[in-house]
Amino acid sequence: MADVNTLKDGLIVTAFWEAKPEEVSALVDIIRRFLPQAQAEPGVKAFQIHQSLTEPTKFFFYEVFKDEAAFAEHSASEHFKTLILGQALPKLAKRERTQHKFV
């Protein structure tokens, strides 16, 4: 697990997804295939995806990239384009994404 001190210089990206209720199982399958590939990217310092215990249609992504270039590489990766853009996004009712920095 990454030490918080090694993350401080990174670009933090958070995402909140809400799946269409009938698509939750399919979305979980896509996430399980996507996550190890994203975590293995060289510019990724931390990458976790969480599913709400009380609202299983809701997912929270916490991602820390080395810098903006690493985030751009992630967004251009084949697994992102295929699994996220091509398969996951059509299964969502809502998607929000924001970028942050440590203070």
PANU-82701 format. One record per residue: residue in three letters; x, y, z of N, C-alpha, C in turn. Coordinates in pm, whole numbers, padded with zeros to 5 digits, always signed. Layout:
<vexnus>
ALAXYZXYZXYZ/...
</vexnus>
This chain:
<vexnus>
MET+00084-00118+00000+00000+00000+00000+00088+00124+00000/ALA+00043+00224-00071+00120+00348-00083+00117+00427+00047/ASP+00231+00481+00082+00244+00569+00197+00190+00707+00156/VAL+00115+00772+00243+00056+00901+00209+00163+01002+00168/ASN+00283+00993+00223+00388+01087+00187+00435+01068+00042/THR+00421+00948-00013+00460+00927-00152+00352+00974-00247/LEU+00233+01002-00196+00121+01045-00281+00110+01196-00292/LYS+00173+01270-00201+00150+01414-00189+00177+01496-00315/ASP+00266+01452-00399+00298+01529-00518+00213+01489-00638/GLY+00119+01401-00619+00044+01348-00731-00081+01428-00766/LEU-00138+01390-00878-00267+01443-00923-00374+01345-00875/ILE-00468+01393-00797-00575+01308-00745-00698+01325-00832/VAL-00755+01213-00871-00878+01213-00948-00979+01130-00872/THR-01098+01186-00853-01206+01109-00792-01320+01100-00892/ALA-01391+00990-00884-01507+00972-00972-01617+00906-00890/PHE-01738+00948-00919-01856+00889-00859-01944+00839-00972/TRP-01973+00710-00968-02058+00648-01069-02186+00601-01003/GLU-02294+00612-01077-02419+00548-01037-02463+00460-01152/ALA-02470+00331-01127-02506+00235-01230-02658+00232-01248/LYS-02700+00200-01368-02840+00167-01388-02865+00041-01306/PRO-02976+00033-01231-02996-00081-01139-02979-00218-01204/GLU-03023-00234-01325-03013-00364-01391-02873-00394-01443/GLU-02781-00299-01431-02646-00315-01484-02538-00333-01376/VAL-02577-00338-01249-02478-00344-01141-02385-00464-01154/SER-02438-00582-01173-02353-00702-01182-02256-00695-01299/ALA-02305-00651-01413-02218-00638-01531-02110-00533-01506/LEU-02145-00425-01439-02049-00319-01411-01941-00368-01314/VAL-01980-00443-01212-01882-00500-01119-01784-00590-01193/ASP-01833-00669-01285-01745-00756-01364-01645-00674-01446/ILE-01691-00568-01508-01602-00480-01586-01497-00419-01494/ILE-01539-00368-01379-01446-00306-01284-01341-00406-01238/ARG-01381-00528-01211-01285-00630-01166-01181-00663-01274/ARG-01218-00652-01400-01121-00675-01507-01033-00552-01529/PHE-01089-00435-01510-01019-00310-01535-00918-00275-01424/LEU-00958-00292-01298-00879-00242-01186-00734-00290-01183/PRO-00705-00419-01197-00564-00460-01192-00480-00399-01304/GLN-00541-00377-01419-00467-00316-01530-00436-00169-01499/ALA-00533-00098-01443-00510+00042-01406-00405+00053-01296/GLN-00413-00034-01196-00318-00030-01086-00175-00059-01131/ALA-00158-00131-01241-00025-00168-01291+00037-00062-01381/GLU-00036+00042-01414+00020+00147-01501+00137+00215-01431/PRO+00245+00245-01505+00365+00302-01442+00343+00438-01375/GLY+00250+00518-01422+00227+00651-01364+00124+00654-01254/VAL+00074+00537-01213-00028+00528-01108+00038+00506-00973/LYS+00008+00595-00878+00058+00581-00742-00042+00507-00654/ALA-00171+00526-00681-00277+00457-00607-00402+00457-00694/PHE-00478+00348-00687-00600+00338-00767-00692+00238-00697/GLN-00802+00288-00643-00898+00204-00574-01039+00236-00621/ILE-01122+00134-00627-01262+00151-00663-01345+00086-00553/HIS-01446+00158-00506-01528+00112-00394-01675+00111-00436/GLN-01750+00014-00383-01893+00006-00406-01963+00032-00273/SER-02066+00115-00275-02140+00149-00154-02206+00025-00094/LEU-02198+00013+00037-02264-00097+00107-02415-00075+00116/THR-02455+00051+00129-02598+00080+00146-02670+00112+00016/GLU-02595+00155-00084-02652+00185-00216-02565+00119-00322/PRO-02586-00009-00348-02496-00085-00435-02487-00037-00580/THR-02571+00055-00621-02558+00111-00755-02450+00220-00760/LYS-02399+00261-00644-02304+00372-00638-02161+00323-00615/PHE-02068+00384-00692-01927+00348-00689-01844+00475-00672/PHE-01733+00462-00598-01641+00571-00574-01501+00530-00617/PHE-01440+00611-00702-01303+00587-00751-01211+00688-00683/TYR-01097+00639-00633-00992+00725-00578-00864+00688-00650/GLU-00811+00785-00724-00696+00759-00810-00588+00865-00784/VAL-00463+00823-00775-00352+00918-00763-00253+00884-00874/PHE-00228+00985-00956-00135+00972-01068-00009+01052-01039/LYS+00101+01010-01097+00229+01078-01080+00216+01226-01119/ASP+00146+01251-01230+00128+01388-01279+00019+01387-01386/GLU-00004+01502-01448-00108+01512-01550-00077+01425-01672/ALA+00050+01411-01704+00089+01326-01818+00051+01180-01792/ALA+00071+01135-01669+00034+00996-01634-00117+00977-01643/PHE-00193+01078-01603-00339+01071-01615-00380+01065-01762/ALA-00313+01144-01846-00342+01142-01990-00310+01005-02049/GLU-00199+00945-02007-00164+00810-02054-00269+00708-02010/HIS-00315+00721-01888-00421+00633-01837-00546+00645-01924/SER-00587+00768-01951-00708+00793-02030-00695+00744-02174/ALA-00572+00732-02222-00548+00686-02359-00519+00537-02366/SER-00514+00470-02252-00479+00327-02251-00588+00243-02317/GLU-00547+00132-02371-00642+00043-02439-00747-00011-02342/HIS-00705-00047-02220-00802-00100-02124-00903+00007-02081/PHE-00862+00133-02073-00956+00240-02041-01056+00259-02155/LYS-01003+00266-02276-01092+00287-02392-01189+00171-02410/THR-01140+00049-02395-01225-00069-02418-01323-00092-02303/LEU-01270-00100-02180-01354-00138-02068-01436-00023-02011/ILE-01377+00093-01999-01450+00206-01938-01535+00278-02042/LEU-01471+00333-02144-01547+00407-02244-01642+00318-02323/GLY-01593+00202-02363-01673+00116-02449-01778+00033-02379/GLN-01746-00017-02258-01838-00109-02192-01906-00051-02067/ALA-01832+00018-01982-01889+00062-01853-01980+00184-01866/LEU-01934+00287-01935-02012+00412-01938-02155+00394-01988/PRO-02182+00309-02086-02322+00291-02126-02410+00229-02018/LYS-02351+00173-01914-02425+00108-01807-02454+00204-01691/LEU-02410+00329-01704-02424+00426-01596-02546+00516-01614/ALA-02605+00551-01500-02710+00652-01497-02649+00789-01471/LYS-02530+00790-01405-02466+00916-01370-02317+00895-01352/ARG-02238+00998-01391-02092+00993-01374-02042+01134-01344/GLU-01963+01146-01237-01899+01273-01202-01752+01245-01181/ARG-01667+01337-01226-01523+01319-01209-01461+01455-01177/THR-01372+01458-01078-01304+01582-01041-01156+01555-01017/GLN-01076+01662-01028-00933+01653-01003-00898+01738-00882/HIS-00798+01690-00805-00761+01756-00681-00610+01757-00664/LYS-00564+01836-00567-00424+01834-00526-00418+01836-00375/PHE-00307+01786-00319-00287+01792-00174-00263+01935-00131/VAL-00306+01967-00012-00279+02100+00043-00188+02089+00164/
</vexnus>
